[in-house]
Amino acid sequence: MLASVGILLVLGVVKHVGQFVPFIGRHSFTIAAGVQLYVPILLIGRRGLTKANLGLRLDRWRRDLAGVAIWALVVTVPFAIGHHFWQAELYHRTFTLRFPDDFLETLAIQILVVGLAEELFFRGYLQLRLEQLWPAKRRLFGVPFGAAIVAAAAVFALAHFVGEYRPDRLGPFFPALVFGWLRARTGTIVGAVAFHAYCNVLGDVLYTFYRG
């Protein structure tokens, strides 16, 4: 629980201070990613933490990516329809089929910086610790699913909310449940990182389709 409070405080301070200190504001994204990435790494070898139980392993990548493919098929069309309603009906923006110019850069950032850093902390470390407190007693599609996944998703959503305080910033709670499920399914964070990056890139691509 200290990890949950600590990350929320750190991210909240970085976001708030960044509004008044230009240097921190320009580099707040990098600072946040660094904290989430390096804290779990620095703890390897302590408190029984290893690379393997943090999910830093590639031996199950085929099963990980198969899970990502299934979830992508399930969520892409409903998300695109909802996004269209949000852009066209609420904000009256016009659809234009145009991909972002910096697509490859965006993809690399979402996988190597955002996805890896956030998933290593929230699913690799935090979910692991919470599962030690609250072992899953039920299964969802054959995968252990309990309070630890829900709590980690809630902290993840709050981490996006602090410093910005917009209701829509709590939305990441829902995909985080899938990230947690993917982590529990194989014991690695490969699937969670990949699906996290996919969701973010999908959102970025769809956003560029609308002008107004």
C-alpha positions in Angstrom: 0.0 0.0 0.0 2.9 2.3 0.6 3.9 1.9 -3.0 0.4 3.0 -4.1 0.5 6.1 -2.0 4.1 6.8 -2.9 3.6 6.7 -6.7 0.5 8.9 -6.4 2.4 11.5 -4.4 5.4 11.5 -6.8 3.2 11.8 -9.9 1.0 14.5 -8.2 4.0 16.5 -7.2 5.6 16.3 -10.6 2.5 17.4 -12.4 1.8 20.2 -10.0 5.3 21.5 -9.9 5.6 21.2 -13.6 2.9 23.8 -14.0 5.1 26.4 -12.4 8.7 25.2 -13.2 9.2 25.0 -16.9 12.1 22.5 -16.8 10.0 20.0 -14.8 7.0 20.7 -17.0 8.9 19.9 -20.1 10.4 16.7 -18.7 7.5 15.6 -16.5 6.7 12.7 -18.9 10.3 11.5 -18.7 10.5 11.9 -14.9 7.3 9.9 -14.4 8.4 7.1 -16.7 11.8 7.0 -15.0 10.3 6.6 -11.5 7.9 3.9 -12.6 10.7 2.0 -14.5 13.6 2.2 -12.1 11.9 1.8 -8.7 11.0 -1.9 -9.4 14.4 -2.5 -11.0 16.3 -1.0 -8.0 14.3 -3.4 -5.8 15.4 -6.5 -7.6 17.2 -8.7 -5.1 15.4 -7.2 -2.2 12.2 -8.5 -0.5 12.3 -11.6 -2.6 11.9 -9.7 -5.9 13.4 -11.2 -9.0 13.2 -10.3 -12.7 11.0 -13.3 -13.2 8.4 -12.5 -10.6 8.3 -8.9 -11.8 7.3 -10.3 -15.1 10.5 -9.4 -17.0 10.7 -12.6 -19.0 10.2 -13.5 -22.6 9.8 -17.2 -22.6 6.0 -17.0 -22.9 5.9 -14.3 -25.5 3.8 -16.4 -28.0 1.1 -16.9 -25.4 1.3 -13.3 -24.3 0.9 -12.0 -27.9 -1.9 -14.4 -28.6 -3.8 -13.0 -25.6 -3.1 -9.4 -26.9 -4.5 -10.4 -30.4 -7.7 -11.8 -28.9 -8.3 -8.7 -26.8 -7.5 -6.4 -29.7 -10.2 -8.2 -31.8 -12.7 -7.7 -29.0 -12.2 -4.1 -28.2 -11.0 -2.3 -31.4 -14.4 -2.0 -33.2 -16.4 -0.9 -30.1 -13.7 1.5 -29.2 -13.6 3.0 -32.7 -17.4 3.4 -32.7 -17.3 5.1 -29.3 -14.5 7.3 -30.4 -16.4 8.3 -33.5 -19.4 9.3 -31.4 -17.2 11.3 -29.0 -15.5 13.2 -31.8 -18.3 13.6 -34.4 -21.4 13.9 -32.2 -20.0 15.7 -29.1 -17.3 17.9 -30.7 -18.6 18.0 -34.3 -15.3 17.1 -35.8 -15.0 15.8 -39.4 -13.6 12.3 -40.2 -10.5 12.3 -42.5 -8.5 9.2 -43.2 -5.0 10.3 -42.3 -2.3 8.6 -40.3 0.0 10.5 -37.9 3.2 11.6 -39.5 5.2 10.4 -36.5 3.5 7.0 -36.3 6.8 4.9 -35.9 8.1 7.3 -33.2 4.8 7.1 -31.4 4.8 3.3 -31.6 8.3 3.2 -30.2 7.5 5.6 -27.3 4.3 3.8 -26.4 6.1 0.4 -26.2 9.5 1.2 -24.8 8.7 4.2 -22.6 5.0 4.4 -21.6 4.0 0.7 -21.8 7.1 -0.8 -20.3 7.5 1.8 -17.5 3.9 1.8 -16.4 3.4 -1.9 -16.7 6.6 -2.8 -14.9 5.4 -0.7 -11.9 1.7 -1.2 -11.8 1.4 -4.8 -13.0 4.9 -6.1 -12.5 5.5 -4.7 -9.0 2.3 -3.4 -7.5 -0.1 -6.1 -8.7 2.5 -8.7 -7.4 2.5 -7.2 -4.0 -1.2 -6.8 -3.8 -1.7 -10.5 -4.8 0.5 -11.4 -1.8 -2.0 -9.5 0.4 -5.2 -10.6 -1.5 -4.7 -13.9 -3.4 -7.3 -14.3 -6.1 -10.1 -16.7 -5.2 -11.9 -16.6 -8.5 -11.1 -17.0 -12.1 -12.1 -15.1 -15.2 -11.8 -17.0 -18.4 -9.5 -19.5 -16.6 -7.2 -16.8 -15.2 -6.9 -15.9 -11.5 -8.7 -12.6 -11.1 -9.3 -10.9 -7.8 -9.0 -7.7 -5.7 -5.3 -7.3 -6.5 -6.0 -6.7 -10.2 -8.9 -4.3 -9.4 -6.9 -2.4 -6.8 -3.8 -2.0 -9.1 -6.2 -0.8 -11.8 -7.7 1.8 -9.4 -4.3 3.1 -8.4 -3.3 3.2 -12.1 -6.4 5.3 -12.9 -5.7 7.7 -9.9 -2.1 8.1 -11.2 -3.6 9.5 -14.4 -6.1 11.6 -12.5 -3.8 13.4 -9.9 -2.6 16.7 -11.1 -5.2 16.9 -13.8 -8.5 16.2 -12.0 -10.6 15.5 -15.0 -13.2 12.7 -14.8 -12.1 11.3 -18.2 -8.6 10.7 -16.7 -10.1 7.9 -14.6 -11.0 6.0 -17.8 -7.7 4.0 -17.8 -9.2 1.9 -15.0 -11.0 -0.2 -17.5 -8.2 -1.2 -19.9 -6.0 -1.7 -16.8 -8.3 -4.6 -15.8 -7.3 -6.2 -19.1 -3.6 -5.4 -18.5 -3.9 -7.1 -15.1 -5.6 -10.1 -16.6 -2.9 -10.5 -19.2 -0.2 -10.3 -16.5 -2.0 -12.9 -14.3 -2.5 -15.2 -17.4 1.2 -15.8 -18.1 3.1 -14.3 -15.2 4.9 -11.9 -17.5 4.3 -8.3 -18.4 4.9 -8.8 -22.1 1.2 -9.0 -22.9 0.3 -6.1 -20.7 3.0 -3.9 -22.2 2.0 -4.8 -25.8 -1.8 -4.3 -25.2 -1.2 -1.1 -23.3 0.9 0.2 -26.2 -1.8 -1.0 -28.7 -4.6 0.9 -26.9 -2.6 4.1 -26.7 -1.5 3.9 -30.3 -5.1 3.1 -31.4 -6.3 6.1 -29.5 -3.6 8.4 -31.1 -4.4 7.1 -34.6 -8.1 7.5 -34.3 -7.7 11.0 -32.9 -5.8 12.1 -36.0 -8.7 11.0 -38.2 -10.8 13.9 -37.0 -10.5 17.6 -37.7 -12.6 20.5 -36.6 
